[in-house]
Amino acid sequence: MGTDMAAPGQPRCASYDAIVIGAGIQGSFAAYHLALRHRDTLLLEQFFLPHSRGSSHGQSRIIRSAYPQEHYARMMPHSFHLWQQLEDEAGTPLYRRTGLVVLGPAGDPELEGCRRSLGPGDILDEGTLTQRFLGLHPRRGDVALWDGSGGVLQADRALRAVQDAFRRRGGTVRDGEKVLRIDPGAVLTVTTTAGVYRAPRLIITAGAWTNAVVAPLGLHLPLQPLRIDVCYWKEKEPGSCSAVTPCFIATGLPYAPHGIYGLPALEYPGLVKVCYHYGSPTDPEERDRTLPGSPRPHVALLSNFISSYLPGLETQPAVMESCLYTNTPDEDFILDRHPKYNNIIIGAGFSGHGFKLAPVVGQLLCELSLGEKPSHCMAPFAISRFPGVLCASL
């Protein structure tokens, strides 16, 4: 256990085997995997837990096997297995299987990639689609794929479960402590608003605040924080869409190039979650300071989609909330060592599709920090795919 040497009223000072900065779902799983390997680990979070300032809050996230990119499709069986392990340990359900429909025009690259990840026999004819998803009205020429493994992860509950499991294994969580300084070295020093901590390895999973944390280390990653409008839509006839219906992803829409996704009523009874898979560039510190009456162009886009595809819903959202994506230019994750400091590991840029893969991401970050052979190919996640991220002075 890290030894707290603080006198009353003085900053904490302790040493650990590992420090993780950022207690969202990715950092929490990284800390959990370190604790599984009997490493005394400190998990730091700048906000008091629980909070809704980042990307890991809320009641629901889609989980699926269908993925257009092969490297994620190959990781998903491992992720399902690790989610099941956590669910068994927590003794509470974290995953609700609903199935998933992937809908789009024949020949759309994303749809065809999902088809390859699912294999033959997963194309729904119109009659079967109507039986499984009564409220969805596809366009003529659309292809519908069925992912029977798809469903809903209960996000807030999952985050609490992994943090509780980390604590049970002796892990330490310090929330409400913002990182002020990182001093690299064979033993790193992390100074926060409340303490000074040392460890031979550091993992940074700071979400939309990643560049603020790594900039003093001479690194600037191509990360774009986006404010996402999370919209919930009311049924025209109460109860018509409240039954367990599949999640869906609609791709190849000319007016929605980033795709639209939806989940069955969960957070708010009678309200269906339908969102655009993109957002507006934002400063994470300013995300919730939108002026009343500010334009929300993606809401009009969603209203257009609902009028056509989900006519059983009202065309104006009943509830709107905000979330953050932190996107890379190619929407692949960053999971790699700092180019200069080998004992600093960075996990970032989860681009709005990282939650379902968090158990595997946490394991990979843990493996990198311990010098173990990674469980999956790391080439798609290398920092080196982005030139010019390291300051010339370093």
C-alpha positions in Angstrom: 0.0 0.0 0.0 1.2 3.5 -0.7 2.4 5.1 2.6 0.7 8.4 3.3 3.3 10.5 5.1 1.2 13.7 5.5 1.0 15.5 8.8 -2.4 17.1 9.5 -3.0 20.1 7.2 0.0 19.1 5.0 0.0 17.7 1.4 -0.1 13.9 1.1 3.2 12.3 0.1 3.2 8.6 -0.9 4.9 6.1 -3.2 3.2 3.5 -5.4 4.0 0.8 -8.0 1.9 2.7 -10.5 -0.2 5.9 -10.9 -3.1 6.3 -13.3 -4.4 9.8 -14.1 -8.0 10.0 -15.0 -10.7 7.8 -13.4 -13.1 7.4 -16.4 -13.8 4.0 -17.7 -10.5 3.5 -19.4 -8.3 4.7 -16.5 -10.4 2.7 -14.0 -9.9 -0.5 -16.0 -6.2 0.2 -16.4 -5.9 0.6 -12.6 -8.0 -2.5 -12.0 -5.7 -4.6 -14.3 -2.7 -3.3 -12.4 -4.3 -4.3 -9.1 -5.1 -7.7 -10.5 -1.3 -8.1 -11.0 -0.7 -7.1 -7.4 0.7 -3.7 -8.2 0.0 -1.1 -5.6 -1.8 1.5 -7.7 -3.1 5.1 -7.2 -6.0 6.3 -9.4 -6.2 10.1 -9.6 -9.3 12.1 -10.7 -9.5 15.8 -10.9 -13.3 15.9 -10.2 -15.1 14.5 -7.2 -16.7 11.1 -8.0 -19.2 10.5 -9.4 -19.3 13.3 -12.0 -20.7 14.0 -15.4 -17.9 16.2 -16.8 -16.2 13.7 -19.0 -17.1 10.8 -21.4 -18.0 7.9 -19.0 -21.2 9.0 -17.3 -24.8 8.2 -18.1 -26.8 5.0 -18.0 -26.3 3.5 -21.4 -23.7 2.7 -24.1 -24.0 0.3 -27.0 -21.9 -2.9 -27.1 -21.7 -4.9 -30.2 -19.6 -7.4 -32.2 -20.3 -5.6 -35.5 -17.4 -3.4 -36.4 -16.2 -2.1 -39.7 -12.5 -2.0 -38.6 -11.0 -5.5 -38.3 -8.8 -4.7 -35.3 -11.8 -3.7 -33.2 -13.8 -6.7 -34.4 -10.9 -9.0 -33.3 -10.9 -7.4 -29.8 -14.6 -7.6 -29.1 -14.8 -11.3 -28.0 -12.1 -10.6 -25.4 -14.0 -7.5 -24.3 -17.3 -9.4 -23.9 -15.4 -12.0 -21.8 -13.9 -9.4 -19.5 -17.2 -7.6 -19.1 -18.7 -10.9 -18.1 -15.9 -11.4 -15.5 -16.6 -8.0 -14.0 -20.3 -8.6 -13.9 -19.8 -11.9 -12.1 -17.5 -10.3 -9.6 -19.8 -7.3 -9.0 -22.8 -9.6 -8.6 -25.0 -7.1 -10.6 -26.1 -7.0 -14.2 -24.0 -4.6 -16.4 -25.1 -5.8 -19.8 -28.6 -6.0 -21.3 -28.7 -8.0 -24.5 -31.2 -6.5 -27.0 -29.6 -7.3 -30.3 -28.4 -4.6 -32.7 -29.5 -3.6 -36.2 -27.0 -2.0 -38.6 -28.8 -0.3 -41.3 -27.6 1.4 -44.5 -27.5 1.3 -48.3 -26.0 -1.7 -50.0 -22.3 -1.1 -50.8 -21.7 1.4 -48.0 -18.2 0.8 -46.8 -19.0 0.9 -43.1 -22.0 -1.4 -43.6 -19.9 -3.8 -45.6 -17.2 -3.8 -42.9 -19.8 -4.7 -40.3 -21.0 -7.5 -42.6 -17.5 -9.0 -42.8 -17.2 -8.9 -39.0 -20.5 -10.7 -38.5 -20.2 -13.4 -41.2 -23.0 -14.9 -43.5 -26.5 -15.3 -42.4 -26.9 -12.1 -40.5 -28.8 -10.1 -43.2 -32.4 -9.4 -42.2 -35.2 -9.4 -44.8 -37.8 -6.7 -44.4 -40.3 -9.0 -42.7 -37.9 -10.2 -40.1 -36.7 -6.6 -39.5 -40.2 -5.5 -38.9 -40.9 -8.3 -36.4 -37.8 -7.5 -34.4 -38.0 -3.7 -34.6 -41.6 -2.6 -35.1 -40.9 1.1 -35.1 -38.1 1.2 -37.7 -39.1 2.0 -41.3 -36.1 1.4 -43.6 -35.8 3.1 -47.0 -36.1 1.1 -50.2 -32.7 -0.4 -51.0 -31.5 -0.4 -47.4 -29.7 -3.4 -46.1 -30.2 -4.5 -42.4 -27.6 -6.6 -40.6 -28.4 -8.4 -37.3 -25.8 -8.5 -34.5 -27.4 -10.9 -31.9 -24.6 -10.0 -29.3 -25.5 -6.3 -29.4 -27.0 -4.6 -26.4 -26.7 -2.0 -23.7 -23.9 -1.5 -21.2 -25.2 0.2 -18.0 -22.4 2.8 -18.0 -22.6 4.4 -14.5 -23.1 1.0 -12.9 -20.2 -0.4 -14.8 -17.9 2.5 -13.8 -18.8 2.0 -10.2 -18.3 -1.7 -10.5 -14.7 -1.5 -11.8 -13.7 1.2 -9.3 -15.1 -0.9 -6.4 -13.3 -4.0 -7.7 -10.1 -1.9 -7.9 -10.6 -0.8 -4.3 -11.3 -4.3 -3.1 -7.8 -5.3 -4.4 -6.1 -2.6 -2.3 -6.2 0.2 -4.9 -6.3 3.8 -3.8 -8.6 6.4 -5.4 -8.0 10.1 -4.8 -10.7 12.2 -6.4 -11.0 16.0 -6.4 -7.2 16.2 -7.0 -6.1 18.0 -10.2 -2.6 17.2 -11.5 -0.4 20.3 -11.4 2.9 18.8 -12.4 4.6 15.7 -13.7 8.3 15.3 -13.2 9.7 12.4 -15.4 12.4 10.1 -14.3 13.0 6.5 -13.4 10.7 7.2 -10.5 8.2 9.8 -11.6 6.7 12.5 -9.4 3.1 13.6 -9.8 2.1 16.7 -7.9 -1.6 17.4 -7.4 -3.6 20.1 -5.6 -3.5 17.9 -2.5 -0.4 15.7 -2.6 2.9 14.5 -4.1 3.0 11.0 -5.3 5.8 8.8 -6.8 5.9 5.7 -8.9 8.1 4.0 -11.5 5.3 4.0 -14.0 2.5 6.3 -15.0 -0.6 5.9 -17.2 -2.4 9.0 -18.5 -6.1 8.5 -19.4 -7.3 12.1 -19.0 -9.9 12.2 -21.8 -10.6 15.6 -23.2 -8.0 17.1 -20.8 -5.2 14.8 -22.2 -3.3 17.5 -24.0 -3.4 19.8 -21.0 -1.7 17.0 -19.0 0.9 16.0 -21.6 1.8 19.4 -23.0 4.4 20.1 -20.2 5.9 16.7 -21.2 6.6 18.1 -24.7 3.8 16.3 -26.4 0.8 17.7 -28.4 -1.5 15.0 -29.7 -4.1 15.6 -32.5 -7.1 15.3 -30.2 -10.3 17.2 -30.8 -12.8 17.4 -27.9 -16.4 17.5 -29.2 -19.6 18.4 -27.3 -22.2 15.7 -28.2 -26.0 16.4 -28.0 -27.5 13.4 -26.2 -31.1 13.5 -27.2 -34.2 11.6 -25.9 -37.4 11.4 -28.0 -40.9 10.9 -26.8 -43.2 8.2 -28.1 -46.3 9.6 -29.9 -48.3 6.7 -28.4 -47.1 5.8 -24.8 -45.7 2.3 -24.7 -45.3 1.9 -28.5 -41.5 1.9 -28.3 -40.9 1.0 -24.6 -40.6 -2.8 -25.1 -37.2 -4.3 -25.4 -36.3 -3.3 -28.9 -32.8 -3.6 -30.5 -30.2 -0.9 -30.5 -29.5 0.4 -34.0 -26.8 2.1 -36.0 -27.7 3.9 -39.3 -24.8 4.5 -41.7 -24.4 5.8 -45.2 -26.9 8.7 -44.8 -26.0 11.6 -47.0 -27.1 14.2 -44.5 -25.4 12.4 -41.5 -21.9 11.3 -42.7 -20.9 10.2 -39.2 -23.9 8.0 -38.6 -26.8 7.9 -36.2 -27.4 5.5 -33.4 -30.2 4.6 -31.0 -30.9 2.7 -27.8 -34.2 1.5 -26.3 -35.9 3.4 -23.5 -33.8 3.0 -20.4 -32.8 6.3 -18.8 -36.2 7.9 -19.1 -39.3 5.7 -19.4 -41.0 6.3 -22.7 -38.1 8.2 -24.2 -35.9 6.7 -26.8 -32.2 7.7 -27.1 -31.3 8.7 -30.6 -28.0 10.6 -31.2 -25.7 11.8 -34.0 -22.2 10.2 -33.8 -20.5 13.5 -33.9 -20.6 16.9 -32.3 -19.3 20.5 -32.1 -15.7 21.4 -31.2 -15.5 22.5 -27.7 -13.2 23.4 -24.8 -13.9 20.7 -22.1 -14.0 23.4 -19.5 -16.7 25.3 -21.4 -18.9 22.3 -22.5 -21.9 23.2 -20.4 -21.8 27.0 -21.0 -23.9 27.0 -24.1 -26.0 30.2 -24.4 -29.8 29.7 -24.5 -31.0 29.7 -28.0 -27.6 28.7 -29.5 -28.0 26.7 -32.7 -27.9 23.0 -32.5 -27.6 21.9 -36.1 -27.4 18.2 -35.3 -30.8 18.2 -33.7 -32.4 19.2 -37.0 -30.5 16.4 -38.6 -31.8 13.9 -36.1 -35.4 15.3 -36.5 -35.1 14.6 -40.2 -34.0 11.1 -39.6 -36.8 10.4 -37.1 -39.4 11.7 -39.4 -38.3 9.2 -42.0 -37.1 6.1 -40.0 -38.9 6.3 -36.6 -42.3 7.9 -37.3 -43.6 6.7 -33.9 -41.5 9.3 -32.1 -42.0 13.0 -31.8 -39.7 15.0 -34.0 -38.4 17.4 -31.3 -36.3 16.0 -28.4 -38.0 15.9 -25.0 -34.7 15.9 -23.1 -31.2 17.0 -24.2 -28.0 16.4 -22.3 -24.3 16.8 -23.2 -21.4 14.5 -23.3 -17.8 14.7 -24.6 -16.0 12.8 -27.4 -12.3 13.2 -27.8 -11.6 12.3 -31.4 -8.4 11.5 -33.3 -8.2 12.4 -37.0 -8.7 8.7 -38.0 -11.0 7.9 -35.0 -8.6 5.1 -33.9 -7.4 5.1 -30.3 -4.0 6.2 -29.0 -2.5 3.5 -26.8 1.3 4.0 -26.6 4.3 5.0 -24.7 5.4 8.6 -24.6 8.0 9.0 -27.4 10.7 10.1 -25.0 9.6 8.8 -21.5 9.2 5.1 -21.8 7.5 4.7 -18.4 4.7 7.1 -19.3 1.8 5.4 -21.1 -1.0 7.3 -22.8 -4.5 6.2 -23.6 -6.5 8.8 -25.5 -8.7 9.6 -28.5 -11.5 7.1 -27.9 -13.6 8.9 -30.5 -17.0 8.0 -29.1 -16.6 4.3 -29.4 -14.3 3.3 -26.6 -16.6 2.4 -23.7 -17.4 -1.1 -24.9 -13.7 -1.9 -25.4 -12.6 -0.4 -22.0 -11.8 -3.8 -20.3 -9.4 -4.6 -23.2 -8.0 -1.1 -23.4 -7.3 -1.2 -19.6 -5.5 -4.5 -20.0 -3.4 -3.2 -22.9 -2.4 -0.1 -21.0 -1.4 -2.2 -18.0 0.6 -4.5 -20.2 2.5 -1.6 -21.8 3.2 -0.1 -18.4 4.7 -3.4 -17.1 6.6 -4.2 -20.3 4.5 -7.3 -21.0 3.7 -8.5 -24.5 0.4 -6.8 -25.5 -2.6 -9.1 -25.9 -3.5 -7.5 -29.2 -1.7 -5.9 -32.1 -0.8 -2.3 -31.2 0.1 -0.9 -34.6 -3.3 0.9 -35.2 -2.9 2.8 -31.9 0.7 4.1 -32.3 1.5 7.8 -31.6 3.9 7.6 -34.5 1.1 7.6 -37.1 0.8 11.3 -36.3 3.9 13.3 -37.3 5.1 16.3 -35.4 3.5 15.6 -32.0 6.8 15.9 -30.1 8.1 19.4 -29.5 11.4 20.0 -31.2 13.1 21.0 -27.9 12.8 17.4 -26.8 
